[in-house]
Amino acid sequence: MSKIFIFIPDTKLKSGFGHYYRCLKFSNFIKKRKIYFLINQEFSKKIIKKEKKINYIFYKNINNSLEKIQNKFGKDKINILVDTYDDKILRINFSKFSKKSFAILDYKLNTKIENIIDHTFERNRSYYNYLGNKKKIFCGLDYFPINKLENNKKKKDIILINFGSVNKPNLILKSIKLLTTVDFQEYKIFIINNFKRTINLKHLKIKNKVFFVKYSNDINRIYKRTLFCIGSCGISLYERSYLKIPSIVKCVAKNQKTNYKNFINRKCVISLDEFFKKKQYSNKKNFLKIINNAKKNLIYYFNKKKNKKKITLLLNK
C-alpha cells in the first residue's frame, strides 16, 4: 500500500480556486496516508487552508519538487492526483514519480496518467473511447467528492450570487436588479466575489442587504441558509446540486459549456438569460414555482448513494 498521496491542483496565478478546493474534498477520502499538496508559488497564500494532515510544498519547478519527494519516500510508496487544465502538467510522465496516478479530467486529452476521473453530469465511458483500453476511466456523479450531507432545517434567509473567479461586475449588478424586480427584499444577498471594488451598489435600494464574502472551505455554513443561487456552471454548481440548492445559471467560461447544456437539458437549473428575457418571471409566485421545479429534479438526479464508497475504494487501493 502506498504511504504518500500527492495532490496537484491548478494553482497558477490566473487560476480560480475550484481545483484547489476540490482536491481538499478528495483528500478527505484518503485513509492512513501522509498527504502532500503541491502548490504553485504564484498562488495566493491567503486561500490555503491549514490542516494538520496536509503538508504544503510551494513549487517553482514541479518536476524538481516531485523528484525530491520520490527520493525521500521511494516511487512505490507514492500515489498522485492531478486536478488542472494545464496541459503541460497533464502531459508529465508521473509514472517516474509514483506507483499510481489519477487525473480529474472533463475534456479530451492524450495524457500519460493511467486513471481518469470524470464526474461530469451525464458523461459516460464512451466519451473516452479515443484512449482505447490503455486507461482506466471512472465516469459519473458517483465520483464527485461530496462529503456526508447533514439534514438542513435552518431558515433560508440568503440568496447567493456566485460567478466564481470571473470578474463580471455588470453581470452581478444585473442579477441583483433581477432580485429587486421580483421583490426578494426580505432576503440577504451574499456575493462570493474577489472584485468588490469594481462593483458600484450606490444606486441600489437594497444595498444595505448586500454582503460580499470570500469563498472558503467552510462555504457550507452559507449553503445551509441559501434559498437559491445565481451563478456560473463550474465546480460549485455540483456542490449546490448535491445540497439541493436550485441555481439560475450562466455559462461564463468555455469549460462550463457541457455542464450548462446537460443541466439545462435535465431541467436541473434555470437559464439566467431566460430569466432576463421572460417578463412572467418578475412575478414572485411564478419565480418560486420555477425554482422549486428545478429543486425536484436535483433531488432525483443528485441523490449521493455511492460517492463515499466508490471514491474511498478507488483512492485507497
GIGI-V502823 format. One record per run of one state. SS is the DSSP state (a for helix, b for strand, c for the rest). FROM is the first residue (numbers start at 1). TO is the last residue. If there is no record, write none. Layout:
BEGIN
((SS;FROM;TO) (SS;FROM;TO))
END
This chain:
BEGIN
((c;1;3) (b;4;9) (c;10;17) (a;18;27) (c;28;33) (b;34;40) (c;41;44) (a;45;47) (c;48;53) (b;54;59) (c;60;61) (a;62;73) (c;74;74) (a;75;77) (b;78;83) (c;84;86) (a;87;90) (c;91;93) (a;94;96) (c;97;99) (b;100;104) (c;105;114) (b;115;118) (c;119;124) (a;125;131) (c;132;135) (b;136;139) (c;140;140) (a;141;143) (c;144;157) (b;158;162) (c;163;168) (a;169;181) (c;182;187) (b;188;192) (c;193;195) (a;196;198) (c;199;206) (a;207;209) (b;210;213) (c;214;219) (a;220;223) (c;224;225) (b;226;231) (c;232;234) (a;235;242) (c;243;245) (b;246;249) (c;250;253) (a;254;265) (c;266;269) (b;270;271) (a;272;277) (c;278;278) (a;279;282) (c;283;283) (a;284;301) (c;302;306) (a;307;315) (c;316;317))
END
